[in-house]
Amino acid sequence: MTVTSEDAELAGRLATAAGELLLTLRADSSLTGKELGNAGDLQSNEFLLAELARLRPDDAVLSEESADDLVRLDADRVWIIDPVDGTKEYGIEGHTDWAVHVALWEREAGGTSGGLTAGAVALPALGVTYIDDGAPIAPADGLASQPRGDRPRVVVSGSRPPAFSGAVAEAIGGDVLAMGSAGAKAMAVVRGEADAYVHAGGQYEWDSAAPVAVAKSQGLWCSRTDGLALQYNQRDVYLPDLVICRPELAEAILEITRRG
């Protein structure tokens, strides 16, 4: 049985609670850098798996930090989670561009390939969690401290920016800004602090599932860089590229990204 509103609320609660756990670990432990990131991944993953097993025992789970149980391919409901999106940024003091992703895929949604029916992205260091309830989302801190100006912003990975980043920005008369986690970049577009997020440097389903669920609920364009639909709960979970943008910019952006 599909209980989308309850599932969206649950996704939000779990992402928020995992984020609070991560903030506590960051503040109270003596760990830093990669060691902190590894500990955060482990503790957040254990928490999310335990809560989903308790609250949704009949559902399957696909997590970045767990072995892939292919029973999910026959399941009707699959939670797709990233316990810490932006582990590197989480491990660096002062960084806010990291996230917790919790999404739900259901077989009965989105046609023959199923679809996302719930999602939440927590940005714990900013104290906010976004869920796909369709309610308007107000700006938070994120990019707000940087002068907005009149030029569109294209956010990209700081470590793996696509080769076409500059061409995309030029096509829409904008500027390129680098940020950390996929969730942080996607939520910058959701909040209206950026106008597009493009990626082609390699990702997996857990990197984009929750951000896409939230972005779609806000009426944003979400697709592969070739314009095709993003599909989840696939046998091969590699989903390397992504475009999230204001709908009116999609045609101009895809004209560039389709070329690779």
PyMOL commands that set and color helices and strands:
alter all, ss='L'
color gray80, all
select helices_A, chain A and resi 4-28+33-55+70-74+87-90+111-113+124-126+165-171+182-190+205-217+247-257
alter helices_A, ss='H'
color red, helices_A
select strands_A, chain A and resi 60-63+77-85+99-106+115-123+128-131+153-157+175-179+196-199+221-223+242-245
alter strands_A, ss='S'
color yellow, strands_A
deselect
rebuild
show_as cartoon
